[in-house]
Amino acid sequence: MAVLVIGLVLVVAGAVAVVLARRALKARKKAEEARQEWGATVTPYLRRWPMPRARAASDVEFGVTRTRHTEDYNPYVARGVDRSLRFALGARKFVLVKGEAKAGRSRTLAEAVRHACPEAPLVIPRDVRAVAELAGLESGVPVENAVVLLGELTATDLEHLTPSVLEFWASRAVLVGTVTEAEVQRTGAEVGVAGRMALAAATVVELPFLLSESELAAARDDFSEGPSFPDDSGIGAVLVGGAELVRRLRQGRRDSPAGQAIARAAVDARIAGLRRPITEPELVRLFPKYLERVTVGVEPTEDVFTAGLEWALSPISSEVALLRRVTGGFAVLDYVVAAESSVALPEDAGADLLALTSVADAYGIGHAAYFAGRMELAREAFRRGMEHAESLPAAAYSLGALLVEQDDAAGAERVYRLAAESGHPVYAGSASVSLGELLLKQDKAEEAVVLFKQVLVGAGAGRARVLHGLGRALAAVGDEAGAREVYLEAASCDNPDVVAWAKGALGG
C-alpha cells in the first residue's frame, strides 16, 4: 500500500512538474514574443538593439572618436570632475557634460556611466529627435532604470527635450549627453526658448579643456610611448590629432584643392546649421563653387570630386580623418568645426545650404543664421521651416521674434498666432505671451487681457512672464483691483525682475 501511495505521489509530482515546466516555457515564450514586438517597435529609433548594458558598451558607442588607440592601448586618465559627475548620475535624471570640443567629454561621461550605472540598459537613440519620438509611443518603451545616451547636443537638439519629454523619461531613465559652451550660448538667443528651458532642467558638469598638473602627469605617464601632451591642449584633441587635422584642412590648397573644397563645404554646412550628416549628392552640388574658391583652372569633374573625397577621408597618424562615413552620409570632426567657427562663412554659404536641403533642415539653418546676425537668411529659413509640420511651432515663434525686431508687427502677429495654435508644449504658450505683449504695444489691451488670462491657466515655468503681461494689460484697461491681485502674486514668484516690477507697482 505504501509503495502504491509513493508511486501515486511521484506520478502527481511528475505531472505537476510537467505542468509547471510548460507554464514556464509558455511564460518565456510570451516574454520573448513581447521582447521581439518591442524590438520591432523601437528598432527604427535606436542605433543598437538589443540594448547593451552600460558596462559592456564600447567607447565608440558612447560617442568617443575612434583613434589608433581605441582598439589597442587606451587607458582612462582620471579627471577632477569624476566624483561629482558620478554622483550626479546617481542622483539626477538629466546630466550634461559641458566643455570645449575634444576636451575628453565623451570618454569622461562613458567612464562615469560605467561606474555609476554598470548594469543599466543603454538606450542609444538614432538622434535626439528619436528620444522625443520614443516618448510619444502609445505602446510605451520597454526600459526601466536605463541610461539614454543623447550624444553631442546642439542648441537645436535641446529643443526636442520639452518638459513633457523630460517628464516621460524621468520615471524610466537618466538622460546623459555632452554640450559645448558655444551651443549653450545659442540657447540664450530669443529664438531658443525650448532649448533654454531644457538646459535649465539639466545638471551641468563642466569639464575643463586643459588638464591639471596631476592629470597631465598621468596622461604623459599612461601614453609614454604615444603622442606628446603639450600644456595647452585637451586630451581628446591630442589623441585625435586635432591640431594636425586643422593644419591639413588649411593647407589642403597645396596638397589637394578638391579635397580642401569638399572638407570645407562639410565644415561650413555644420557651422551654417546642418545638424545631420551631409550627403554625397549635397557635397557634389556644393563642390563646384567651393573648388572655384580654392583654385582656378580645375574643372569640377566626377574624377576630381572622387579624388578629393578620398583625400578628405584619408586618416592622419591618429587614424582620424577630416571626414568619416556614417549612416546617412559624412560627418566632420567636431574639433575642426569648432576651430573653424571663428572664420567668416562665405556670404552665400547659408543660402546655398538652404536651397539644397529639405524643409526639415530649415529651422536649424535659420537658428544658426539668427545667432550669426544674418537676419534676412534667418527670416527666409524660418519661413521655410514653417512648411515642416514638426518644425512649425519653433520656426513660427522664432520668425515672430525676428519680425518684432524688424518692426513688422502685422507679420509677427500672424506667425505668433500660428505658433500659439500649434499646441506645442513650449512654443504655443511662449508665442501666446509674445503675442499678448505685441498687442499691448499696439494699444489692444482688452484683447491682451483675454489672451493672458487664457495662457495663465496652463502656465508653468513661464508663469512670471504671463503675470507681468497680465498685470500691465489690466492696468491699461483700468482694472486696478484685478491688476493689484496680479501684482501680489507676481511679488512672490521666482523671477527677480518680475518681483522687482511687481513690488514697484505695489509702491513698495
C-alpha positions as a printed Julia matrix, in Angstrom:
508×3 Matrix{Float64}:
  0.0     0.0     0.0
  2.82    2.37    0.95
  4.52    1.61   -2.34
  1.3     2.42   -4.17
  0.96    5.75   -2.35
  4.58    6.67   -3.04
  4.09    5.78   -6.69
  0.96    7.89   -6.85
  2.74   10.83   -5.24
  5.58   10.52   -7.74
  3.13   10.43  -10.63
  1.31   13.52   -9.34
  4.6    15.3    -8.69
  5.77   14.43  -12.19
  2.52   15.72  -13.66
  2.8    18.95  -11.66
  6.41   19.35  -12.77
  5.35   18.91  -16.39
  2.57   21.48  -15.98
  4.94   23.94  -14.29
  7.58   23.39  -16.94
  5.02   24.0   -19.67
  3.83   27.16  -17.92
  7.42   28.38  -17.53
  8.1    27.63  -21.19
  4.91   29.44  -22.17
  5.85   32.42  -19.99
  9.35   32.55  -21.52
  7.86   32.29  -24.98
  5.4    35.05  -24.22
  8.17   37.24  -22.8
 10.31   36.6   -25.87
  7.39   37.45  -28.17
  6.8    40.67  -26.23
 10.52   41.46  -26.44
 10.51   40.86  -30.19
  7.4    43.02  -30.55
  9.04   45.79  -28.56
 12.15   45.38  -30.66
 10.21   45.76  -33.89
  8.62   48.92  -32.48
 11.71   50.65  -31.1
 14.41   49.47  -33.51
 13.77   52.3   -36.03
 14.58   54.78  -33.26
 17.75   53.1   -31.99
 21.29   52.58  -33.22
 21.56   49.28  -31.37
 19.07   46.6   -30.39
 19.07   44.64  -28.13
 20.25   47.35  -25.76
 23.64   46.63  -24.18
 24.41   47.01  -20.5
 26.34   50.2   -19.84
 29.41   48.28  -18.67
 29.53   46.36  -21.98
 29.11   49.31  -24.37
 32.19   50.41  -26.28
 33.76   53.85  -26.13
 32.68   54.45  -29.72
 29.05   53.71  -28.82
 29.38   56.4   -26.15
 30.42   58.86  -28.87
 34.19   58.75  -28.37
 36.05   59.4   -31.62
 37.77   56.26  -32.9
 41.57   56.7   -33.0
 44.55   54.36  -33.34
 44.36   53.86  -29.56
 40.7    52.77  -29.49
 41.24   49.08  -30.19
 44.66   48.89  -28.56
 46.14   50.65  -25.56
 43.62   53.27  -24.43
 43.78   53.92  -20.66
 41.44   56.39  -19.0
 43.08   59.42  -17.45
 41.07   60.24  -14.34
 39.65   63.77  -14.25
 38.92   66.05  -11.34
 35.19   66.1   -12.13
 34.8    62.3   -11.98
 33.36   62.2    -8.46
 30.82   64.99   -8.96
 29.76   63.56  -12.32
 29.26   60.07  -10.93
 27.27   61.47   -8.02
 25.08   63.45  -10.44
 24.36   60.31  -12.46
 23.16   58.57   -9.32
 21.04   61.46   -8.07
 19.72   63.26  -11.14
 17.65   62.45  -14.22
 19.27   64.7   -16.84
 23.03   65.22  -16.8
 25.21   67.05  -19.32
 28.99   67.32  -19.51
 29.91   70.77  -20.81
 33.27   71.71  -22.28
 35.15   72.5   -25.44
 35.32   70.08  -28.35
 37.82   67.3   -27.69
 38.26   68.12  -24.01
 37.53   64.44  -23.34
 33.83   64.87  -22.52
 32.51   61.67  -24.14
 35.19   59.43  -22.61
 34.73   61.04  -19.19
 30.98   60.52  -19.45
 31.42   56.91  -20.58
 33.62   56.06  -17.59
 31.21   57.78  -15.2
 28.19   55.89  -16.56
 30.01   52.57  -16.37
 30.97   53.32  -12.79
 27.64   54.71  -11.56
 25.2    52.57  -13.6
 27.08   49.46  -14.82
 24.01   47.23  -15.18
 21.72   49.87  -16.67
 20.35   49.18  -20.16
 21.96   51.71  -22.51
 19.49   53.33  -24.88
 21.44   54.58  -27.92
 18.94   56.58  -29.98
 19.25   57.42  -33.67
 19.29   61.1   -32.68
 17.68   63.44  -30.15
 14.5    63.66  -32.22
 14.15   59.89  -31.74
 14.28   60.4   -27.96
 11.22   62.65  -28.24
  9.51   60.25  -30.64
 10.04   57.32  -28.27
  8.36   59.35  -25.53
  5.27   59.58  -27.73
  4.88   55.86  -28.45
  1.49   54.55  -27.33
  2.95   51.1   -26.72
  5.46   52.51  -24.28
  9.19   51.89  -24.1
 10.48   48.58  -22.66
 13.08   50.06  -20.3
 13.43   50.95  -16.66
 16.41   52.26  -14.71
 18.09   52.87  -18.07
 20.61   55.4   -19.37
 19.65   57.3   -22.55
 22.72   58.45  -24.46
 21.93   61.79  -26.14
 25.41   62.31  -27.62
 26.73   65.73  -28.62
 23.89   68.24  -28.35
 23.38   71.44  -30.29
 21.05   74.24  -29.24
 18.59   72.97  -31.84
 18.83   69.41  -30.47
 17.97   70.65  -26.98
 14.65   71.97  -28.28
 13.39   68.4   -28.7
 13.72   67.88  -24.94
 10.48   69.57  -23.96
  9.1    69.35  -20.4
  6.77   66.52  -21.42
  9.64   64.51  -22.96
 11.81   65.02  -19.88
  8.91   64.02  -17.62
  8.35   60.83  -19.64
 11.97   59.71  -19.29
 12.33   60.82  -15.66
 10.47   57.71  -14.44
 12.42   55.38  -16.72
 15.96   56.57  -17.22
 18.68   59.14  -16.75
 19.4    61.22  -19.85
 23.09   61.95  -20.46
 24.92   63.93  -23.11
 27.6    66.49  -23.91
 27.38   70.12  -24.94
 29.79   72.93  -25.77
 29.75   76.43  -24.33
 29.05   77.81  -27.82
 25.8    75.82  -28.04
 24.83   76.86  -24.52
 25.2    80.48  -25.6
 22.94   79.84  -28.59
 20.12   78.89  -26.23
 20.36   82.41  -24.84
 19.03   83.91  -28.05
 15.39   84.96  -28.21
 14.61   82.12  -30.62
 15.91   79.35  -28.33
 13.16   79.22  -25.69
 12.66   75.43  -25.63
 16.4    74.75  -25.66
 16.91   77.23  -22.84
 14.22   75.51  -20.76
 15.78   72.09  -21.41
 19.2    73.33  -20.4
 17.78   74.83  -17.2
 16.37   71.4   -16.31
 19.76   69.7   -16.66
 22.53   69.17  -14.14
 25.55   70.52  -15.98
 29.04   69.32  -15.02
 31.83   71.35  -16.57
 34.96   69.59  -17.81
 37.99   71.87  -18.27
 39.72   71.68  -21.65
 43.19   71.91  -20.16
 44.46   69.11  -17.96
 45.52   69.89  -14.4
 49.13   69.23  -13.43
 48.28   65.83  -11.96
 46.08   64.88  -14.94
 48.78   65.96  -17.37
 51.4    63.91  -15.5
 49.1    60.87  -15.6
 48.46   61.3   -19.33
 52.16   61.57  -20.1
 52.85   58.51  -17.98
 49.99   56.41  -19.42
 50.86   57.32  -23.03
 54.64   57.41  -22.63
 55.05   55.57  -25.95
 52.32   57.54  -27.73
 51.56   61.19  -28.53
 53.1    64.07  -26.61
 50.82   66.14  -24.4
 51.52   69.91  -24.5
 50.36   72.08  -21.6
 47.84   73.96  -23.75
 45.74   71.18  -25.28
 42.87   68.9   -24.29
 43.41   65.16  -24.02
 40.88   64.39  -26.75
 42.42   66.94  -29.08
 45.81   65.26  -28.69
 44.55   61.71  -29.18
 42.63   62.55  -32.39
 45.43   64.73  -33.73
 43.18   67.79  -33.76
 45.85   70.37  -34.48
 47.23   68.23  -37.31
 43.76   67.86  -38.84
 43.17   71.62  -38.74
 46.54   72.16  -40.45
 45.62   69.53  -43.03
 42.41   71.37  -43.85
 44.05   74.78  -44.04
 46.96   73.53  -46.17
 44.74   71.46  -48.44
 45.03   74.01  -51.24
 48.59   72.75  -51.73
 48.01   69.02  -51.18
 44.52   68.56  -52.67
 42.48   71.6   -53.72
 39.49   69.34  -54.42
 39.82   67.67  -51.02
 40.02   71.02  -49.27
 36.92   72.18  -51.15
 34.94   69.12  -50.08
 36.07   69.25  -46.45
 35.45   72.99  -46.28
 31.94   72.54  -47.68
 31.18   69.95  -44.98
 32.6    72.14  -42.21
 30.69   75.21  -43.42
 27.47   73.22  -43.62
 27.83   72.3   -39.93
 28.57   75.89  -38.96
 25.64   77.1   -41.07
 23.22   74.91  -39.13
 23.02   71.47  -40.77
 22.5    69.12  -37.82
 22.71   65.8   -39.65
 25.41   64.15  -41.79
 25.86   65.83  -45.13
 25.08   63.54  -48.06
 27.29   62.88  -51.07
 24.77   64.44  -53.53
 24.77   67.6   -51.4
 28.58   67.72  -51.42
 28.54   67.2   -55.19
 26.24   70.2   -55.61
 28.37   72.41  -53.35
 31.65   71.22  -54.84
 31.94   73.45  -57.96
 31.54   76.7   -56.02
 33.92   75.62  -53.25
 36.51   74.38  -55.74
 36.37   77.73  -57.51
 37.1    79.46  -54.19
 40.14   77.26  -53.64
 41.79   77.23  -57.08
 41.37   78.21  -60.72
 41.61   76.19  -63.91
 40.37   72.9   -62.42
 37.08   71.54  -63.72
 34.78   70.02  -61.06
 34.55   66.67  -62.82
 33.43   63.41  -61.24
 37.01   62.12  -61.15
 38.26   65.3   -59.48
 35.49   65.04  -56.87
 36.24   61.36  -56.22
 39.94   62.06  -55.71
 39.16   64.99  -53.41
 36.75   62.91  -51.34
 39.37   60.19  -50.97
 41.82   62.8   -49.65
 39.26   64.15  -47.16
 38.53   60.61  -45.95
 42.16   59.57  -45.61
 43.32   59.45  -41.97
 46.35   61.08  -40.44
 48.69   59.31  -37.99
 46.0    59.19  -35.3
 43.83   57.26  -37.8
 41.29   60.11  -37.73
 40.26   61.9   -40.94
 38.65   65.24  -41.71
 35.53   63.39  -42.88
 34.22   59.97  -41.94
 31.44   57.88  -43.43
 28.44   57.48  -41.14
 24.85   56.35  -41.61
 23.23   58.9   -43.88
 26.35   60.5   -45.33
 29.52   62.11  -43.94
 30.39   63.65  -40.6
 33.15   66.13  -39.91
 35.22   66.12  -36.71
 33.73   68.48  -34.11
 37.17   69.8   -33.13
 37.74   71.01  -36.7
 34.29   72.63  -36.8
 35.0    74.45  -33.53
 38.42   75.58  -34.76
 36.94   76.97  -37.98
 33.85   78.56  -36.41
 35.67   81.88  -36.0
 36.35   82.02  -39.74
 33.7    84.01  -41.59
 31.46   81.86  -43.75
 31.23   82.67  -47.45
 28.43   85.2   -47.92
 26.21   82.76  -49.78
 27.04   79.59  -47.8
 23.84   79.61  -45.77
 21.62   80.44  -48.74
 23.22   77.66  -50.82
 22.7    75.18  -48.0
 19.08   76.23  -47.56
 18.45   75.8   -51.29
 19.69   72.21  -51.48
 18.36   70.81  -48.19
 14.84   69.89  -47.13
 12.3    71.84  -45.08
 13.2    69.58  -42.14
 16.68   71.21  -42.07
 15.49   74.79  -42.46
 14.88   75.62  -38.8
 18.42   74.62  -37.79
 19.83   76.78  -40.6
 17.63   79.68  -39.52
 18.7    79.3   -35.9
 22.39   79.41  -36.88
 21.8    82.41  -39.17
 19.94   84.29  -36.42
 22.76   83.64  -33.96
 25.3    84.81  -36.56
 23.36   88.05  -37.16
 22.32   87.13  -40.74
 18.71   88.15  -40.26
 17.49   88.03  -43.85
 18.72   84.48  -44.23
 17.21   83.61  -40.85
 13.9    85.1   -41.94
 13.87   83.05  -45.15
 14.91   79.85  -43.32
 12.27   80.24  -40.61
  9.6    80.76  -43.26
 10.73   77.58  -44.96
 10.89   75.76  -41.64
  7.2    76.52  -41.14
  6.5    74.21  -44.09
  7.69   71.28  -41.94
  4.99   70.16  -39.51
  7.39   69.29  -36.7
  9.4    72.5   -37.05
  6.4    74.82  -37.5
  5.92   75.87  -33.83
  9.58   76.75  -33.24
 10.04   78.29  -36.7
  6.87   80.4   -36.42
  7.76   81.62  -32.94
 11.32   82.42  -34.0
 10.13   84.24  -37.1
  7.75   86.24  -34.93
 10.6    87.34  -32.67
 12.68   88.32  -35.69
  9.81   90.29  -37.26
  9.27   92.17  -33.99
 12.95   93.17  -34.12
 12.37   94.36  -37.69
  9.25   96.36  -36.68
  6.9    94.19  -38.73
  4.13   93.96  -36.13
  1.48   92.64  -38.53
  3.73   89.86  -39.78
  4.78   88.96  -36.26
  1.16   88.79  -35.11
  0.28   86.36  -37.9
  3.08   83.9   -37.19
  2.71   84.17  -33.41
 -0.91   83.11  -33.82
  0.19   80.09  -35.86
  2.65   79.05  -33.16
  0.06   79.68  -30.43
 -2.44   77.42  -32.19
  0.09   74.59  -32.64
 -0.38   73.05  -29.21
  3.38   72.72  -28.78
  4.27   72.23  -25.07
  6.68   75.17  -25.09
  6.2    77.35  -28.15
  2.4    77.57  -28.04
  2.49   79.25  -24.64
  5.57   81.34  -25.39
  4.01   82.59  -28.63
  0.77   83.45  -26.84
  2.67   85.54  -24.29
  4.72   87.25  -27.0
  1.51   87.91  -28.92
 -0.05   89.44  -25.81
  2.96   91.72  -25.35
  2.73   92.72  -29.0
 -0.97   93.52  -28.64
 -0.16   95.73  -25.66
  2.33   97.69  -27.76
 -0.41   98.17  -30.36
 -2.82   99.54  -27.7
 -5.02   96.41  -27.89
 -5.05   95.95  -24.13
 -8.51   94.37  -23.88
 -7.56   91.63  -26.34
 -4.27   91.18  -24.47
 -6.12   90.69  -21.14
 -8.21   87.88  -22.63
 -5.14   86.21  -24.11
 -3.03   86.46  -20.93
 -5.85   85.03  -18.81
 -6.14   82.06  -21.17
 -2.41   81.4   -21.03
 -2.25   81.79  -17.24
 -4.44   78.71  -16.76
 -1.78   76.33  -18.08
  1.33   78.4   -17.4
  4.19   76.53  -15.77
  7.78   77.71  -15.77
  6.83   80.84  -17.7
  4.12   81.95  -15.23
  6.1    85.01  -14.08
  6.22   86.4   -17.61
  2.45   85.85  -18.01
  1.75   87.66  -14.73
  3.92   90.55  -15.88
  1.95   90.86  -19.1
 -1.45   90.4   -17.46
 -0.74   92.99  -14.77
  0.25   95.57  -17.35
 -2.76   94.76  -19.51
 -5.22   95.04  -16.61
 -3.7    98.36  -15.6
 -4.02   99.54  -19.21
 -7.79   98.81  -19.27
 -8.29  100.48  -15.88
 -8.93   97.33  -13.8
 -6.91   98.45  -10.77
 -8.29   95.77   -8.4
 -7.5    92.97  -10.86
 -4.07   94.39  -11.52
 -3.3    94.56   -7.78
 -4.17   90.86   -7.36
 -1.73   90.04  -10.13
  0.98   92.27   -8.6
  0.62   90.45   -5.27
  1.05   87.04   -6.9
  3.92   88.25   -9.06
  5.73   89.67   -6.0
  6.23   86.13   -4.69
  7.26   84.41   -7.95
 10.76   83.1    -8.69
 11.74   85.72  -11.27
 13.75   88.56   -9.65
 12.98   91.05  -12.44
  9.24   90.4   -12.25
  9.33   90.55   -8.44
 11.05   93.95   -8.61
  8.45   95.18  -11.12
  5.53   93.92   -9.01
  6.85   95.49   -5.83
  7.36   98.73   -7.65
  3.78   98.61   -8.95
  2.57   97.99   -5.38
  4.51  101.04   -4.24
  6.97   99.26   -2.04
